[in-house]
Amino acid sequence: MLDSEGWLYTGDMAEESADGFIYLVDRKKDVIITGGENLYPVQIEDFLRRNCAIKDVAVIGLPDSRLGEIAAAIIEVKPGCSLTEEQVNDFCLDLPRYQRPRKIIFAEVPRNPTGKIEKPKLRKLYGVDHLVAKQTELDK
């Protein structure tokens, strides 16, 4: 639906290069704001996909009392490969510190029938509800 000035709002985030080209960087609803910095999950996902042991990856924001949100990487490891949290953290040393995932979760990355990562499902699975349940277990 167009607004009164003819703009179509899609929910996509874009950046303009020095040459004047517009590049789509991510969906607005997927942007993670951590300590005042905007993180674009797709940039972190693209970086992590360069690791030959990673089959699939999704980056989501998880609530954090100090930073607002932190980046969490859900990583699906290729069959026959192994990968540890320490190895992922070492691999991420080439990323700026604020872009490095603060939490690594090894799990299957769910996709819908068209192949799109189901980030709402991941947020529900590993988000606030998951953290509350985990804290409850620790309190026992």
N, CA, C and O atoms as CSV, one atom per row, in Angstrom:
chain,resi,resn,atom,element,x,y,z
A,1,MET,N,N,0.843,-1.173,0.000
A,1,MET,CA,C,0.000,0.000,0.000
A,1,MET,C,C,0.889,1.237,0.000
A,1,MET,O,O,1.810,1.345,0.810
A,2,LEU,N,N,0.617,2.150,-0.891
A,2,LEU,CA,C,1.407,3.368,-1.011
A,2,LEU,C,C,0.903,4.427,-0.045
A,2,LEU,O,O,-0.294,4.524,0.224
A,3,ASP,N,N,1.853,5.233,0.482
A,3,ASP,CA,C,1.427,6.338,1.335
A,3,ASP,C,C,1.080,7.541,0.460
A,3,ASP,O,O,1.096,7.440,-0.766
A,4,SER,N,N,0.767,8.670,1.079
A,4,SER,CA,C,0.317,9.852,0.329
A,4,SER,C,C,1.390,10.418,-0.596
A,4,SER,O,O,1.068,11.140,-1.540
A,5,GLU,N,N,2.665,10.101,-0.341
A,5,GLU,CA,C,3.752,10.591,-1.189
A,5,GLU,C,C,4.221,9.548,-2.200
A,5,GLU,O,O,5.197,9.770,-2.917
A,6,GLY,N,N,3.526,8.408,-2.258
A,6,GLY,CA,C,3.870,7.380,-3.230
A,6,GLY,C,C,4.909,6.376,-2.772
A,6,GLY,O,O,5.402,5.590,-3.581
A,7,TRP,N,N,5.255,6.385,-1.490
A,7,TRP,CA,C,6.224,5.435,-0.951
A,7,TRP,C,C,5.548,4.122,-0.601
A,7,TRP,O,O,4.425,4.096,-0.099
A,8,LEU,N,N,6.249,3.044,-0.875
A,8,LEU,CA,C,5.779,1.711,-0.519
A,8,LEU,C,C,6.661,1.196,0.621
A,8,LEU,O,O,7.872,1.044,0.458
A,9,TYR,N,N,6.051,0.932,1.761
A,9,TYR,CA,C,6.796,0.446,2.919
A,9,TYR,C,C,6.778,-1.078,2.928
A,9,TYR,O,O,5.722,-1.703,3.026
A,10,THR,N,N,7.969,-1.659,2.823
A,10,THR,CA,C,8.080,-3.117,2.711
A,10,THR,C,C,8.639,-3.772,3.964
A,10,THR,O,O,8.525,-4.986,4.129
A,11,GLY,N,N,9.241,-2.986,4.845
A,11,GLY,CA,C,9.895,-3.550,6.019
A,11,GLY,C,C,11.348,-3.908,5.759
A,11,GLY,O,O,12.013,-4.464,6.633
A,12,ASP,N,N,11.856,-3.593,4.558
A,12,ASP,CA,C,13.252,-3.865,4.234
A,12,ASP,C,C,14.123,-2.698,4.687
A,12,ASP,O,O,13.705,-1.541,4.631
A,13,MET,N,N,15.342,-3.014,5.137
A,13,MET,CA,C,16.324,-2.000,5.511
A,13,MET,C,C,17.344,-1.923,4.376
A,13,MET,O,O,17.732,-2.944,3.808
A,14,ALA,N,N,17.771,-0.705,4.052
A,14,ALA,CA,C,18.716,-0.525,2.956
A,14,ALA,C,C,19.795,0.473,3.355
A,14,ALA,O,O,19.601,1.298,4.248
A,15,GLU,N,N,20.927,0.382,2.679
A,15,GLU,CA,C,22.018,1.332,2.845
A,15,GLU,C,C,22.395,1.851,1.468
A,15,GLU,O,O,22.296,1.140,0.469
A,16,GLU,N,N,22.831,3.108,1.435
A,16,GLU,CA,C,23.287,3.698,0.179
A,16,GLU,C,C,24.806,3.720,0.180
A,16,GLU,O,O,25.428,4.182,1.137
A,17,SER,N,N,25.401,3.219,-0.898
A,17,SER,CA,C,26.861,3.197,-1.001
A,17,SER,C,C,27.365,4.585,-1.380
A,17,SER,O,O,26.584,5.465,-1.741
A,18,ALA,N,N,28.674,4.767,-1.293
A,18,ALA,CA,C,29.288,6.039,-1.673
A,18,ALA,C,C,29.025,6.355,-3.144
A,18,ALA,O,O,29.024,7.522,-3.537
A,19,ASP,N,N,28.800,5.314,-3.964
A,19,ASP,CA,C,28.522,5.489,-5.391
A,19,ASP,C,C,27.054,5.789,-5.673
A,19,ASP,O,O,26.671,6.000,-6.824
A,20,GLY,N,N,26.232,5.807,-4.623
A,20,GLY,CA,C,24.815,6.099,-4.800
A,20,GLY,C,C,23.935,4.889,-5.048
A,20,GLY,O,O,22.744,5.034,-5.327
A,21,PHE,N,N,24.510,3.688,-4.950
A,21,PHE,CA,C,23.713,2.478,-5.120
A,21,PHE,C,C,23.021,2.122,-3.809
A,21,PHE,O,O,23.577,2.320,-2.729
A,22,ILE,N,N,21.812,1.600,-3.916
A,22,ILE,CA,C,21.044,1.180,-2.748
A,22,ILE,C,C,21.154,-0.338,-2.615
A,22,ILE,O,O,20.926,-1.071,-3.577
A,23,TYR,N,N,21.507,-0.801,-1.416
A,23,TYR,CA,C,21.632,-2.229,-1.133
A,23,TYR,C,C,20.693,-2.609,0.002
A,23,TYR,O,O,20.697,-1.978,1.059
A,24,LEU,N,N,19.888,-3.645,-0.221
A,24,LEU,CA,C,19.047,-4.164,0.850
A,24,LEU,C,C,19.948,-4.915,1.820
A,24,LEU,O,O,20.754,-5.749,1.408
A,25,VAL,N,N,19.807,-4.614,3.123
A,25,VAL,CA,C,20.671,-5.273,4.103
A,25,VAL,C,C,19.926,-6.261,4.988
A,25,VAL,O,O,20.517,-7.251,5.418
A,26,ASP,N,N,18.663,-6.029,5.271
A,26,ASP,CA,C,17.914,-6.967,6.109
A,26,ASP,C,C,16.487,-6.475,6.262
A,26,ASP,O,O,16.111,-5.421,5.748
A,27,ARG,N,N,15.706,-7.261,6.978
A,27,ARG,CA,C,14.330,-6.894,7.308
A,27,ARG,C,C,14.350,-6.087,8.603
A,27,ARG,O,O,15.098,-6.413,9.524
A,28,LYS,N,N,13.538,-5.045,8.677
A,28,LYS,CA,C,13.509,-4.189,9.863
A,28,LYS,C,C,13.204,-4.998,11.120
A,28,LYS,O,O,13.797,-4.762,12.173
A,29,LYS,N,N,12.282,-5.949,11.010
A,29,LYS,CA,C,11.891,-6.730,12.188
A,29,LYS,C,C,12.999,-7.664,12.666
A,29,LYS,O,O,12.938,-8.161,13.791
A,30,ASP,N,N,14.015,-7.913,11.831
A,30,ASP,CA,C,15.109,-8.802,12.212
A,30,ASP,C,C,16.321,-8.063,12.779
A,30,ASP,O,O,17.227,-8.697,13.320
A,31,VAL,N,N,16.352,-6.727,12.662
A,31,VAL,CA,C,17.489,-5.955,13.152
A,31,VAL,C,C,17.617,-6.140,14.664
A,31,VAL,O,O,16.626,-6.095,15.393
A,32,ILE,N,N,18.841,-6.346,15.118
A,32,ILE,CA,C,19.141,-6.519,16.538
A,32,ILE,C,C,19.797,-5.231,17.021
A,32,ILE,O,O,20.769,-4.767,16.425
A,33,ILE,N,N,19.272,-4.657,18.090
A,33,ILE,CA,C,19.873,-3.451,18.657
A,33,ILE,C,C,20.567,-3.858,19.954
A,33,ILE,O,O,19.923,-4.215,20.940
A,34,THR,N,N,21.891,-3.794,19.926
A,34,THR,CA,C,22.682,-4.218,21.076
A,34,THR,C,C,23.607,-3.089,21.506
A,34,THR,O,O,24.480,-2.664,20.749
A,35,GLY,N,N,23.408,-2.613,22.714
A,35,GLY,CA,C,24.241,-1.527,23.225
A,35,GLY,C,C,24.227,-0.302,22.336
A,35,GLY,O,O,25.235,0.398,22.242
A,36,GLY,N,N,23.113,-0.024,21.683
A,36,GLY,CA,C,22.986,1.141,20.817
A,36,GLY,C,C,23.457,0.924,19.389
A,36,GLY,O,O,23.337,1.832,18.567
A,37,GLU,N,N,23.983,-0.234,19.072
A,37,GLU,CA,C,24.441,-0.549,17.710
A,37,GLU,C,C,23.394,-1.390,16.992
A,37,GLU,O,O,22.805,-2.294,17.585
A,38,ASN,N,N,23.164,-1.094,15.721
A,38,ASN,CA,C,22.267,-1.913,14.902
A,38,ASN,C,C,23.058,-3.049,14.270
A,38,ASN,O,O,24.057,-2.822,13.587
A,39,LEU,N,N,22.600,-4.272,14.506
A,39,LEU,CA,C,23.205,-5.446,13.881
A,39,LEU,C,C,22.244,-5.984,12.842
A,39,LEU,O,O,21.047,-6.114,13.101
A,40,TYR,N,N,22.760,-6.295,11.675
A,40,TYR,CA,C,21.954,-6.882,10.618
A,40,TYR,C,C,22.286,-8.372,10.564
A,40,TYR,O,O,23.360,-8.749,10.094
A,41,PRO,N,N,21.378,-9.220,11.039
A,41,PRO,CA,C,21.652,-10.657,11.113
A,41,PRO,C,C,22.169,-11.261,9.820
A,41,PRO,O,O,23.036,-12.134,9.855
A,42,VAL,N,N,21.656,-10.818,8.684
A,42,VAL,CA,C,22.075,-11.419,7.410
A,42,VAL,C,C,23.580,-11.241,7.184
A,42,VAL,O,O,24.218,-12.107,6.586
A,43,GLN,N,N,24.149,-10.131,7.654
A,43,GLN,CA,C,25.589,-9.925,7.490
A,43,GLN,C,C,26.386,-10.930,8.324
A,43,GLN,O,O,27.405,-11.452,7.870
A,44,ILE,N,N,25.920,-11.196,9.538
A,44,ILE,CA,C,26.589,-12.166,10.406
A,44,ILE,C,C,26.394,-13.576,9.849
A,44,ILE,O,O,27.325,-14.383,9.849
A,45,GLU,N,N,25.192,-13.867,9.379
A,45,GLU,CA,C,24.908,-15.183,8.781
A,45,GLU,C,C,25.794,-15.435,7.564
A,45,GLU,O,O,26.355,-16.520,7.413
A,46,ASP,N,N,25.919,-14.430,6.698
A,46,ASP,CA,C,26.765,-14.578,5.504
A,46,ASP,C,C,28.218,-14.857,5.896
A,46,ASP,O,O,28.892,-15.679,5.275
A,47,PHE,N,N,28.687,-14.167,6.929
A,47,PHE,CA,C,30.053,-14.393,7.402
A,47,PHE,C,C,30.212,-15.824,7.920
A,47,PHE,O,O,31.163,-16.515,7.556
A,48,LEU,N,N,29.285,-16.267,8.767
A,48,LEU,CA,C,29.384,-17.604,9.359
A,48,LEU,C,C,29.280,-18.710,8.310
A,48,LEU,O,O,29.886,-19.771,8.464
A,49,ARG,N,N,28.517,-18.469,7.249
A,49,ARG,CA,C,28.370,-19.487,6.193
A,49,ARG,C,C,29.687,-19.775,5.474
A,49,ARG,O,O,29.799,-20.780,4.774
A,50,ARG,N,N,30.670,-18.916,5.638
A,50,ARG,CA,C,31.986,-19.156,5.032
A,50,ARG,C,C,32.749,-20.265,5.750
A,50,ARG,O,O,33.740,-20.776,5.228
A,51,ASN,N,N,32.288,-20.642,6.955
A,51,ASN,CA,C,32.921,-21.741,7.685
A,51,ASN,C,C,32.482,-23.056,7.048
A,51,ASN,O,O,31.286,-23.328,6.942
A,52,CYS,N,N,33.437,-23.862,6.627
A,52,CYS,CA,C,33.117,-25.082,5.871
A,52,CYS,C,C,32.391,-26.143,6.696
A,52,CYS,O,O,31.865,-27.093,6.117
A,53,ALA,N,N,32.342,-26.020,8.021
A,53,ALA,CA,C,31.638,-26.998,8.860
A,53,ALA,C,C,30.178,-26.616,9.097
A,53,ALA,O,O,29.411,-27.399,9.657
A,54,ILE,N,N,29.798,-25.413,8.669
A,54,ILE,CA,C,28.441,-24.932,8.928
A,54,ILE,C,C,27.538,-25.223,7.736
A,54,ILE,O,O,27.786,-24.762,6.622
A,55,LYS,N,N,26.484,-25.998,7.994
A,55,LYS,CA,C,25.495,-26.321,6.962
A,55,LYS,C,C,24.501,-25.180,6.806
A,55,LYS,O,O,24.173,-24.783,5.687
A,56,ASP,N,N,24.022,-24.651,7.932
A,56,ASP,CA,C,23.030,-23.581,7.904
A,56,ASP,C,C,23.162,-22.771,9.180
A,56,ASP,O,O,23.657,-23.267,10.192
A,57,VAL,N,N,22.720,-21.529,9.130
A,57,VAL,CA,C,22.826,-20.651,10.297
A,57,VAL,C,C,21.724,-19.606,10.257
A,57,VAL,O,O,21.307,-19.154,9.191
A,58,ALA,N,N,21.265,-19.236,11.437
A,58,ALA,CA,C,20.314,-18.137,11.593
A,58,ALA,C,C,20.759,-17.326,12.801
A,58,ALA,O,O,21.160,-17.889,13.820
A,59,VAL,N,N,20.689,-16.017,12.687
A,59,VAL,CA,C,21.048,-15.141,13.801
A,59,VAL,C,C,19.800,-14.395,14.233
A,59,VAL,O,O,19.103,-13.792,13.417
A,60,ILE,N,N,19.528,-14.446,15.534
A,60,ILE,CA,C,18.366,-13.759,16.106
A,60,ILE,C,C,18.817,-12.941,17.306
A,60,ILE,O,O,19.902,-13.154,17.847
A,61,GLY,N,N,17.971,-12.006,17.715
A,61,GLY,CA,C,18.230,-11.234,18.921
A,61,GLY,C,C,17.576,-11.893,20.119
A,61,GLY,O,O,16.427,-12.329,20.056
A,62,LEU,N,N,18.324,-11.958,21.213
A,62,LEU,CA,C,17.779,-12.453,22.474
A,62,LEU,C,C,17.839,-11.323,23.496
A,62,LEU,O,O,18.773,-10.522,23.475
A,63,PRO,N,N,16.858,-11.248,24.387
A,63,PRO,CA,C,16.848,-10.181,25.387
A,63,PRO,C,C,18.083,-10.241,26.288
A,63,PRO,O,O,18.554,-11.319,26.652
A,64,ASP,N,N,18.593,-9.061,26.637
A,64,ASP,CA,C,19.727,-8.960,27.546
A,64,ASP,C,C,19.511,-7.752,28.446
A,64,ASP,O,O,19.224,-6.659,27.958
A,65,SER,N,N,19.645,-7.940,29.746
A,65,SER,CA,C,19.351,-6.859,30.690
A,65,SER,C,C,20.325,-5.694,30.573
A,65,SER,O,O,19.950,-4.559,30.870
A,66,ARG,N,N,21.549,-5.934,30.156
A,66,ARG,CA,C,22.548,-4.869,30.060
A,66,ARG,C,C,22.569,-4.199,28.684
A,66,ARG,O,O,22.645,-2.973,28.595
A,67,LEU,N,N,22.503,-4.989,27.622
A,67,LEU,CA,C,22.665,-4.460,26.263
A,67,LEU,C,C,21.351,-4.272,25.506
A,67,LEU,O,O,21.348,-3.721,24.406
A,68,GLY,N,N,20.252,-4.718,26.074
A,68,GLY,CA,C,18.961,-4.664,25.376
A,68,GLY,C,C,18.705,-5.964,24.640
A,68,GLY,O,O,17.725,-6.660,24.906
A,69,GLU,N,N,19.596,-6.284,23.712
A,69,GLU,CA,C,19.545,-7.551,22.986
A,69,GLU,C,C,20.971,-8.018,22.736
A,69,GLU,O,O,21.910,-7.222,22.718
A,70,ILE,N,N,21.112,-9.309,22.548
A,70,ILE,CA,C,22.393,-9.868,22.105
A,70,ILE,C,C,22.136,-10.713,20.864
A,70,ILE,O,O,21.031,-11.210,20.652
A,71,ALA,N,N,23.168,-10.864,20.058
A,71,ALA,CA,C,23.055,-11.717,18.870
A,71,ALA,C,C,23.297,-13.163,19.274
A,71,ALA,O,O,24.281,-13.481,19.941
A,72,ALA,N,N,22.385,-14.030,18.862
A,72,ALA,CA,C,22.531,-15.468,19.087
A,72,ALA,C,C,22.562,-16.152,17.726
A,72,ALA,O,O,21.705,-15.907,16.876
A,73,ALA,N,N,23.549,-17.004,17.529
A,73,ALA,CA,C,23.667,-17.746,16.272
A,73,ALA,C,C,23.201,-19.173,16.493
A,73,ALA,O,O,23.753,-19.898,17.320
A,74,ILE,N,N,22.177,-19.570,15.744
A,74,ILE,CA,C,21.723,-20.956,15.748
A,74,ILE,C,C,22.442,-21.611,14.575
A,74,ILE,O,O,22.234,-21.238,13.420
A,75,ILE,N,N,23.281,-22.579,14.879
A,75,ILE,CA,C,24.154,-23.176,13.871
A,75,ILE,C,C,23.823,-24.647,13.683
A,75,ILE,O,O,23.758,-25.419,14.639
A,76,GLU,N,N,23.613,-25.013,12.418
A,76,GLU,CA,C,23.425,-26.416,12.045
A,76,GLU,C,C,24.730,-26.885,11.403
A,76,GLU,O,O,25.158,-26.352,10.379
A,77,VAL,N,N,25.346,-27.874,12.009
A,77,VAL,CA,C,26.642,-28.377,11.549
A,77,VAL,C,C,26.431,-29.418,10.448
A,77,VAL,O,O,25.503,-30.224,10.509
A,78,LYS,N,N,27.307,-29.385,9.440
A,78,LYS,CA,C,27.236,-30.365,8.348
A,78,LYS,C,C,27.455,-31.776,8.886
A,78,LYS,O,O,28.252,-31.980,9.802
A,79,PRO,N,N,26.743,-32.752,8.312
A,79,PRO,CA,C,26.962,-34.145,8.720
A,79,PRO,C,C,28.432,-34.530,8.524
A,79,PRO,O,O,29.050,-34.179,7.519
A,80,GLY,N,N,28.971,-35.248,9.493
A,80,GLY,CA,C,30.360,-35.679,9.414
A,80,GLY,C,C,31.361,-34.648,9.903
A,80,GLY,O,O,32.556,-34.932,9.986
A,81,CYS,N,N,30.883,-33.453,10.229
A,81,CYS,CA,C,31.759,-32.396,10.733
A,81,CYS,C,C,31.494,-32.185,12.217
A,81,CYS,O,O,30.438,-32.552,12.732
A,82,SER,N,N,32.454,-31.598,12.882
A,82,SER,CA,C,32.242,-31.213,14.274
A,82,SER,C,C,32.648,-29.754,14.422
A,82,SER,O,O,33.500,-29.249,13.691
A,83,LEU,N,N,32.027,-29.099,15.375
A,83,LEU,CA,C,32.274,-27.682,15.592
A,83,LEU,C,C,31.954,-27.379,17.044
A,83,LEU,O,O,30.919,-27.803,17.557
A,84,THR,N,N,32.834,-26.653,17.704
A,84,THR,CA,C,32.604,-26.283,19.095
A,84,THR,C,C,32.319,-24.792,19.190
A,84,THR,O,O,32.584,-24.029,18.261
A,85,GLU,N,N,31.776,-24.400,20.324
A,85,GLU,CA,C,31.516,-22.977,20.562
A,85,GLU,C,C,32.822,-22.187,20.483
A,85,GLU,O,O,32.855,-21.091,19.925
A,86,GLU,N,N,33.880,-22.739,21.035
A,86,GLU,CA,C,35.179,-22.071,21.000
A,86,GLU,C,C,35.659,-21.873,19.555
A,86,GLU,O,O,36.194,-20.816,19.222
A,87,GLN,N,N,35.472,-22.879,18.705
A,87,GLN,CA,C,35.877,-22.755,17.300
A,87,GLN,C,C,35.066,-21.677,16.584
A,87,GLN,O,O,35.605,-20.929,15.768
A,88,VAL,N,N,33.778,-21.600,16.888
A,88,VAL,CA,C,32.936,-20.556,16.283
A,88,VAL,C,C,33.414,-19.189,16.754
A,88,VAL,O,O,33.550,-18.267,15.949
A,89,ASN,N,N,33.668,-19.053,18.053
A,89,ASN,CA,C,34.136,-17.772,18.586
A,89,ASN,C,C,35.467,-17.364,17.962
A,89,ASN,O,O,35.666,-16.191,17.644
A,90,ASP,N,N,36.374,-18.313,17.785
A,90,ASP,CA,C,37.657,-18.019,17.135
A,90,ASP,C,C,37.444,-17.587,15.686
A,90,ASP,O,O,38.091,-16.652,15.214
A,91,PHE,N,N,36.546,-18.261,14.987
A,91,PHE,CA,C,36.238,-17.918,13.597
A,91,PHE,C,C,35.703,-16.490,13.506
A,91,PHE,O,O,35.980,-15.776,12.542
A,92,CYS,N,N,34.937,-16.081,14.514
A,92,CYS,CA,C,34.287,-14.763,14.507
A,92,CYS,C,C,35.224,-13.619,14.896
A,92,CYS,O,O,34.800,-12.463,14.918
A,93,LEU,N,N,36.477,-13.916,15.199
A,93,LEU,CA,C,37.408,-12.854,15.570
A,93,LEU,C,C,37.621,-11.852,14.438
A,93,LEU,O,O,38.062,-10.729,14.686
A,94,ASP,N,N,37.315,-12.238,13.205
A,94,ASP,CA,C,37.441,-11.317,12.070
A,94,ASP,C,C,36.267,-10.342,11.980
A,94,ASP,O,O,36.316,-9.380,11.214
A,95,LEU,N,N,35.222,-10.587,12.754
A,95,LEU,CA,C,34.081,-9.663,12.802
A,95,LEU,C,C,34.373,-8.557,13.809
A,95,LEU,O,O,35.099,-8.786,14.776
A,96,PRO,N,N,33.817,-7.355,13.601
A,96,PRO,CA,C,33.923,-6.340,14.654
A,96,PRO,C,C,33.319,-6.902,15.946
A,96,PRO,O,O,32.363,-7.677,15.901
A,97,ARG,N,N,33.871,-6.515,17.081
A,97,ARG,CA,C,33.446,-7.068,18.373
A,97,ARG,C,C,31.931,-6.990,18.571
A,97,ARG,O,O,31.323,-7.947,19.049
A,98,TYR,N,N,31.319,-5.864,18.209
A,98,TYR,CA,C,29.882,-5.706,18.452
A,98,TYR,C,C,29.036,-6.634,17.569
A,98,TYR,O,O,27.868,-6.872,17.878
A,99,GLN,N,N,29.605,-7.163,16.476
A,99,GLN,CA,C,28.858,-8.064,15.589
A,99,GLN,C,C,29.010,-9.536,15.956
A,99,GLN,O,O,28.307,-10.382,15.403
A,100,ARG,N,N,29.895,-9.845,16.857
A,100,ARG,CA,C,30.132,-11.247,17.211
A,100,ARG,C,C,28.954,-11.798,18.011
A,100,ARG,O,O,28.491,-11.161,18.958
A,101,PRO,N,N,28.472,-12.978,17.632
A,101,PRO,CA,C,27.380,-13.579,18.411
A,101,PRO,C,C,27.822,-13.813,19.852
A,101,PRO,O,O,28.913,-14.322,20.107
A,102,ARG,N,N,26.962,-13.435,20.779
A,102,ARG,CA,C,27.263,-13.623,22.205
A,102,ARG,C,C,26.806,-14.993,22.691
A,102,ARG,O,O,27.242,-15.465,23.740
A,103,LYS,N,N,25.924,-15.627,21.919
A,103,LYS,CA,C,25.418,-16.947,22.286
A,103,LYS,C,C,25.449,-17.820,21.034
A,103,LYS,O,O,25.032,-17.401,19.954
A,104,ILE,N,N,25.949,-19.038,21.204
A,104,ILE,CA,C,26.000,-20.013,20.117
A,104,ILE,C,C,25.098,-21.178,20.507
A,104,ILE,O,O,25.237,-21.744,21.592
A,105,ILE,N,N,24.179,-21.531,19.624
A,105,ILE,CA,C,23.259,-22.643,19.860
A,105,ILE,C,C,23.412,-23.611,18.688
A,105,ILE,O,O,23.237,-23.225,17.532
A,106,PHE,N,N,23.733,-24.849,18.985
A,106,PHE,CA,C,23.845,-25.860,17.937
A,106,PHE,C,C,22.508,-26.583,17.827
A,106,PHE,O,O,22.100,-27.300,18.741
A,107,ALA,N,N,21.838,-26.388,16.708
A,107,ALA,CA,C,20.514,-26.979,16.490
A,107,ALA,C,C,20.185,-26.911,15.008
A,107,ALA,O,O,20.872,-26.244,14.235
A,108,GLU,N,N,19.120,-27.613,14.620
A,108,GLU,CA,C,18.637,-27.551,13.246
A,108,GLU,C,C,18.011,-26.178,13.009
A,108,GLU,O,O,17.320,-25.644,13.876
A,109,VAL,N,N,18.257,-25.620,11.839
A,109,VAL,CA,C,17.669,-24.333,11.468
A,109,VAL,C,C,16.387,-24.615,10.686
A,109,VAL,O,O,16.443,-25.157,9.582
A,110,PRO,N,N,15.225,-24.251,11.254
A,110,PRO,CA,C,13.957,-24.559,10.578
A,110,PRO,C,C,13.711,-23.649,9.378
A,110,PRO,O,O,13.973,-22.447,9.422
A,111,ARG,N,N,13.211,-24.242,8.325
A,111,ARG,CA,C,12.852,-23.484,7.120
A,111,ARG,C,C,11.429,-23.846,6.724
A,111,ARG,O,O,10.960,-24.957,6.971
A,112,ASN,N,N,10.750,-22.881,6.102
A,112,ASN,CA,C,9.387,-23.153,5.628
A,112,ASN,C,C,9.458,-23.844,4.263
A,112,ASN,O,O,10.553,-24.024,3.730
A,113,PRO,N,N,8.320,-24.233,3.688
A,113,PRO,CA,C,8.337,-24.955,2.402
A,113,PRO,C,C,9.019,-24.206,1.251
A,113,PRO,O,O,9.473,-24.831,0.293
A,114,THR,N,N,9.094,-22.873,1.340
A,114,THR,CA,C,9.768,-22.122,0.274
A,114,THR,C,C,11.255,-21.924,0.557
A,114,THR,O,O,11.959,-21.297,-0.234
A,115,GLY,N,N,11.737,-22.459,1.688
A,115,GLY,CA,C,13.159,-22.376,2.005
A,115,GLY,C,C,13.558,-21.207,2.884
A,115,GLY,O,O,14.741,-21.040,3.182
A,116,LYS,N,N,12.605,-20.398,3.304
A,116,LYS,CA,C,12.910,-19.238,4.137
A,116,LYS,C,C,13.093,-19.671,5.593
A,116,LYS,O,O,12.319,-20.477,6.110
A,117,ILE,N,N,14.122,-19.130,6.248
A,117,ILE,CA,C,14.360,-19.438,7.661
A,117,ILE,C,C,13.181,-18.935,8.484
A,117,ILE,O,O,12.713,-17.811,8.301
A,118,GLU,N,N,12.713,-19.780,9.386
A,118,GLU,CA,C,11.570,-19.427,10.232
A,118,GLU,C,C,12.058,-18.758,11.520
A,118,GLU,O,O,12.096,-19.374,12.585
A,119,LYS,N,N,12.432,-17.479,11.393
A,119,LYS,CA,C,12.966,-16.747,12.542
A,119,LYS,C,C,11.942,-16.555,13.657
A,119,LYS,O,O,12.316,-16.617,14.828
A,120,PRO,N,N,10.656,-16.325,13.341
A,120,PRO,CA,C,9.692,-16.226,14.452
A,120,PRO,C,C,9.667,-17.499,15.307
A,120,PRO,O,O,9.542,-17.428,16.530
A,121,LYS,N,N,9.786,-18.648,14.665
A,121,LYS,CA,C,9.816,-19.922,15.395
A,121,LYS,C,C,11.059,-19.985,16.289
A,121,LYS,O,O,10.984,-20.438,17.432
A,122,LEU,N,N,12.194,-19.531,15.766
A,122,LEU,CA,C,13.432,-19.535,16.546
A,122,LEU,C,C,13.346,-18.567,17.719
A,122,LEU,O,O,13.803,-18.881,18.819
A,123,ARG,N,N,12.761,-17.387,17.490
A,123,ARG,CA,C,12.607,-16.418,18.584
A,123,ARG,C,C,11.739,-16.994,19.698
A,123,ARG,O,O,12.021,-16.814,20.882
A,124,LYS,N,N,10.681,-17.689,19.293
A,124,LYS,CA,C,9.792,-18.288,20.288
A,124,LYS,C,C,10.504,-19.423,21.024
A,124,LYS,O,O,10.367,-19.562,22.240
A,125,LEU,N,N,11.256,-20.224,20.291
A,125,LEU,CA,C,11.940,-21.373,20.870
A,125,LEU,C,C,13.081,-20.971,21.802
A,125,LEU,O,O,13.242,-21.556,22.872
A,126,TYR,N,N,13.872,-19.976,21.402
A,126,TYR,CA,C,15.059,-19.605,22.168
A,126,TYR,C,C,14.961,-18.241,22.834
A,126,TYR,O,O,15.899,-17.822,23.512
A,127,GLY,N,N,13.858,-17.548,22.658
A,127,GLY,CA,C,13.694,-16.207,23.206
A,127,GLY,C,C,13.330,-16.197,24.670
A,127,GLY,O,O,13.798,-17.034,25.442
A,128,VAL,N,N,12.501,-15.256,25.051
A,128,VAL,CA,C,12.146,-15.022,26.447
A,128,VAL,C,C,11.597,-16.277,27.115
A,128,VAL,O,O,12.017,-16.607,28.224
A,129,ASP,N,N,10.677,-16.982,26.476
A,129,ASP,CA,C,10.090,-18.180,27.078
A,129,ASP,C,C,11.171,-19.209,27.411
A,129,ASP,O,O,11.143,-19.827,28.475
A,130,HIS,N,N,12.122,-19.386,26.495
A,130,HIS,CA,C,13.209,-20.350,26.692
A,130,HIS,C,C,14.090,-19.920,27.869
A,130,HIS,O,O,14.474,-20.748,28.695
A,131,LEU,N,N,14.410,-18.617,27.944
A,131,LEU,CA,C,15.286,-18.131,29.002
A,131,LEU,C,C,14.621,-18.239,30.364
A,131,LEU,O,O,15.281,-18.567,31.351
A,132,VAL,N,N,13.323,-17.967,30.431
A,132,VAL,CA,C,12.592,-18.090,31.694
A,132,VAL,C,C,12.579,-19.548,32.141
A,132,VAL,O,O,12.812,-19.836,33.315
A,133,ALA,N,N,12.311,-20.468,31.221
A,133,ALA,CA,C,12.298,-21.893,31.551
A,133,ALA,C,C,13.679,-22.340,32.025
A,133,ALA,O,O,13.789,-23.108,32.981
A,134,LYS,N,N,14.729,-21.864,31.362
A,134,LYS,CA,C,16.094,-22.234,31.730
A,134,LYS,C,C,16.418,-21.709,33.126
A,134,LYS,O,O,17.023,-22.420,33.929
A,135,GLN,N,N,16.021,-20.469,33.424
A,135,GLN,CA,C,16.278,-19.888,34.740
A,135,GLN,C,C,15.520,-20.664,35.811
A,135,GLN,O,O,16.048,-20.896,36.898
A,136,THR,N,N,14.289,-21.065,35.512
A,136,THR,CA,C,13.494,-21.844,36.458
A,136,THR,C,C,14.200,-23.155,36.782
A,136,THR,O,O,14.213,-23.585,37.936
A,137,GLU,N,N,14.787,-23.795,35.769
A,137,GLU,CA,C,15.533,-25.040,35.991
A,137,GLU,C,C,16.735,-24.794,36.897
A,137,GLU,O,O,17.052,-25.622,37.751
A,138,LEU,N,N,17.404,-23.659,36.711
A,138,LEU,CA,C,18.579,-23.344,37.515
A,138,LEU,C,C,18.206,-23.051,38.963
A,138,LEU,O,O,18.994,-23.311,39.872
A,139,ASP,N,N,17.013,-22.512,39.180
A,139,ASP,CA,C,16.565,-22.166,40.527
A,139,ASP,C,C,16.200,-23.385,41.357
A,139,ASP,O,O,16.101,-23.284,42.580
A,140,LYS,N,N,15.997,-24.533,40.722
A,140,LYS,CA,C,15.589,-25.751,41.452
A,140,LYS,C,C,16.695,-26.271,42.336
A,140,LYS,O,O,16.519,-27.282,43.015
